[in-house]
Amino acid sequence: MVTDKQIRRLYQLIEKEKSLSMAASKAGIDEKTARKYLRSGKLPSESRPVHHWRTRSDPFAEVWEEVRAKLELNPGLEAKTLFEDLQRRYEGRFQDGQLRTLQRKVKHWRATEGPPKEVFFPQQHYPGVLCQSDFTHLTKLGVTIAGEPFPHLLYHFVLTYSNWETGTICFSESFESLSEGLQNALWELGAVARQHRTDRMSAAVHRDLNPEVFTERYSGLLRHYGIRGERTRAASPHENGDVEQRHHRFKRALDQQLMLRGSRDFARRIDYEAFLRRLFKQLNAGRRQRLAEERAHLRALPACRRDASKRMQTKVGASSTSRVKGAVYSVDSRLIGERIELRMHTDRIELYYGGRRVDTLPRLRGGKRHHIAYRHIIDWLVRKPGAFENYRFRQDLFPTHRFRMAYDAIKARLHGKSSKEYLRILHLAARENESAVDAAIKMLFDNGDPITAANVEALVKSGEAFPVIRSVHIAPVELSAYDQLLEERP
């Protein structure tokens, strides 16, 4: 079949070549065909007759009115659902290969007779006016910290005019995460936009039945920075389209950088956070000119940040624990019976007594619902060793796997007095140094010596340098050697 491209080339060659035969040959067409198109002055696409007739009969002609009635009643029905319904009601009449024909008819009906589709109107963004934020999950990227899975989210912040962006690691879509993430972004930016838009996240937005649009805490945060809050309509993520699009592009860029790095494991969380900061800096490098334009329209920050924590009062129970949002935390036994103030942040809980911070605990998330620090209770547990065996949170009293191995070894040797002996070792770790006690236990195991509190204490207080665990290098296996063995096989 002759194409438009060949005829256009023929028109160019006919003016350069000496003969029609030569021009037609170079255009890749027959000389008679070339003469025909030169005479008509039309392209092949302009010469073909309009195809408006059917080449085969419509298998759905007799049932189309039934299908149309169903579509008019429920426009969301899919062609495959309608096709399966026809196959059930007209058994043996319609074959699987005819599904595509019905899909084309339904598609044509939607385009000509169906309900109007939602129209999206591109918006003009103005400098300094709007910023958007949302949470996005990063767990699927497979990042690990010291070899352990690191399930987490990112609070993502974007200026809609310049597309300047930043983010904060968090672990839930709580108000504390929203407040800390938003404030981190504003103080990193060094200025404030006039409006802030979120989706209908429960941390900021009331349910529709509530007369107030935003929660009291979120409204207070907005007032502190002089920002007007906005929310998207229900099931309308496109209204927060800038940050939604940046989610996709940022995660793709992060995945690429992790592949380029060659490893998704980081020694510490702080190293991973530094990696993210470098990536944001790299992404923002090409937005400096637009950001400079936007800065001229941004407003100044207030004098200080707003406290992002949630405060609550609780009383320490007789077990030296407090229950916070269904999770159990141990506190120093000196505070038993006292009322303490808890200030809950995204990743930690700060304990205050008498207006002074007395402790900081990790905020639990996921399936783990208790955190018992042995240092809080060991002074009394060592006096009541009988309570150890059936203690509800006993597993938390093994700080490392070697402490558990030490307990098992003591129990196998001493039977009835194993708890008392192990608790003396744990008490030593609280008084001296947990790492030194752990190293001493390892040395006793390596030397085949009995695990006793006296032996562990003697090693810890001896000042002897414990052997350093060095990394072991394993040379890569040369697989060609196996190929050679297979070749030599008779």
KACOR-V139245 format. One record per backbone hydrogen bond with DSSP energy under -0.5 kcal/mol. NH is the residue of the N-H (numbers start at 1). CO is the residue of the C=O. If there is no record, write none. Layout:
nh: [NH & NH]
co: [CO & CO]
//
This chain:
nh: [7 & 8 & 9 & 10 & 11 & 12 & 13 & 14 & 15 & 16 & 17 & 23 & 24 & 25 & 26 & 27 & 28 & 28 & 29 & 34 & 35 & 36 & 37 & 38 & 39 & 40 & 41 & 46 & 47 & 47 & 48 & 52 & 59 & 61 & 64 & 66 & 67 & 68 & 69 & 70 & 71 & 72 & 73 & 74 & 77 & 82 & 83 & 84 & 85 & 86 & 87 & 88 & 89 & 90 & 93 & 94 & 98 & 99 & 102 & 103 & 104 & 105 & 106 & 107 & 108 & 109 & 110 & 111 & 112 & 113 & 114 & 121 & 122 & 125 & 129 & 130 & 131 & 132 & 133 & 134 & 136 & 138 & 139 & 141 & 142 & 144 & 145 & 146 & 146 & 148 & 150 & 153 & 154 & 155 & 156 & 156 & 157 & 158 & 159 & 160 & 160 & 163 & 166 & 168 & 170 & 174 & 178 & 179 & 180 & 181 & 182 & 183 & 184 & 185 & 186 & 187 & 188 & 189 & 190 & 191 & 192 & 194 & 195 & 196 & 197 & 198 & 201 & 204 & 205 & 206 & 210 & 215 & 219 & 220 & 221 & 222 & 223 & 224 & 225 & 226 & 227 & 228 & 229 & 230 & 232 & 236 & 239 & 240 & 241 & 244 & 245 & 246 & 247 & 248 & 249 & 250 & 251 & 252 & 253 & 254 & 255 & 256 & 257 & 258 & 259 & 260 & 261 & 262 & 263 & 266 & 271 & 272 & 273 & 274 & 275 & 276 & 277 & 278 & 279 & 280 & 281 & 282 & 283 & 284 & 285 & 285 & 286 & 287 & 288 & 291 & 292 & 293 & 294 & 295 & 296 & 297 & 298 & 298 & 299 & 310 & 312 & 314 & 316 & 317 & 320 & 322 & 324 & 324 & 327 & 328 & 329 & 330 & 331 & 333 & 335 & 336 & 337 & 338 & 340 & 341 & 342 & 343 & 344 & 344 & 345 & 345 & 349 & 350 & 351 & 352 & 353 & 356 & 358 & 359 & 361 & 363 & 364 & 368 & 369 & 371 & 373 & 374 & 376 & 377 & 377 & 378 & 380 & 381 & 382 & 383 & 384 & 387 & 388 & 389 & 391 & 394 & 396 & 397 & 398 & 399 & 404 & 405 & 406 & 407 & 408 & 409 & 410 & 411 & 412 & 413 & 414 & 415 & 415 & 416 & 417 & 418 & 421 & 422 & 423 & 424 & 425 & 426 & 427 & 428 & 429 & 430 & 431 & 432 & 437 & 438 & 439 & 440 & 441 & 442 & 443 & 444 & 445 & 446 & 447 & 448 & 448 & 449 & 452 & 456 & 457 & 458 & 459 & 460 & 461 & 462 & 463 & 463 & 464 & 470 & 473 & 474 & 475 & 479 & 481 & 482 & 483 & 484 & 485 & 486 & 487 & 488 & 489 & 489]
co: [3 & 4 & 5 & 6 & 7 & 8 & 9 & 10 & 12 & 13 & 13 & 19 & 20 & 21 & 22 & 23 & 24 & 25 & 24 & 30 & 31 & 32 & 33 & 34 & 35 & 36 & 37 & 43 & 43 & 44 & 44 & 50 & 57 & 58 & 60 & 63 & 63 & 64 & 65 & 66 & 67 & 68 & 69 & 70 & 74 & 78 & 79 & 80 & 81 & 82 & 83 & 84 & 85 & 86 & 90 & 90 & 95 & 96 & 98 & 99 & 100 & 101 & 102 & 103 & 104 & 105 & 106 & 107 & 108 & 109 & 109 & 119 & 120 & 123 & 126 & 126 & 195 & 158 & 197 & 156 & 154 & 152 & 152 & 138 & 139 & 264 & 148 & 144 & 266 & 145 & 143 & 170 & 136 & 168 & 134 & 154 & 166 & 132 & 164 & 130 & 158 & 159 & 157 & 155 & 153 & 172 & 174 & 175 & 176 & 177 & 178 & 179 & 180 & 181 & 182 & 183 & 184 & 185 & 186 & 186 & 299 & 128 & 129 & 228 & 131 & 230 & 199 & 201 & 201 & 213 & 207 & 204 & 215 & 216 & 217 & 218 & 219 & 220 & 221 & 222 & 222 & 194 & 227 & 196 & 198 & 233 & 236 & 237 & 238 & 240 & 241 & 242 & 243 & 244 & 245 & 246 & 247 & 248 & 249 & 250 & 251 & 252 & 253 & 254 & 255 & 256 & 257 & 258 & 258 & 144 & 268 & 268 & 269 & 270 & 271 & 272 & 273 & 274 & 275 & 276 & 277 & 278 & 279 & 280 & 281 & 282 & 283 & 284 & 285 & 287 & 288 & 289 & 290 & 291 & 292 & 294 & 294 & 295 & 192 & 344 & 342 & 340 & 338 & 321 & 317 & 329 & 322 & 327 & 324 & 369 & 322 & 371 & 320 & 376 & 332 & 333 & 316 & 335 & 314 & 352 & 312 & 350 & 310 & 342 & 343 & 348 & 361 & 343 & 359 & 341 & 356 & 353 & 351 & 351 & 349 & 347 & 362 & 365 & 367 & 328 & 371 & 372 & 373 & 373 & 374 & 374 & 377 & 377 & 378 & 380 & 380 & 384 & 385 & 385 & 388 & 391 & 393 & 394 & 395 & 397 & 400 & 401 & 402 & 403 & 404 & 405 & 406 & 407 & 408 & 409 & 410 & 410 & 411 & 414 & 414 & 415 & 417 & 418 & 419 & 420 & 421 & 422 & 423 & 424 & 425 & 426 & 427 & 428 & 433 & 434 & 435 & 436 & 437 & 438 & 439 & 440 & 441 & 442 & 443 & 444 & 445 & 444 & 450 & 452 & 453 & 454 & 455 & 456 & 457 & 458 & 459 & 460 & 459 & 468 & 471 & 472 & 473 & 477 & 478 & 479 & 479 & 480 & 481 & 482 & 483 & 484 & 485 & 486]
//
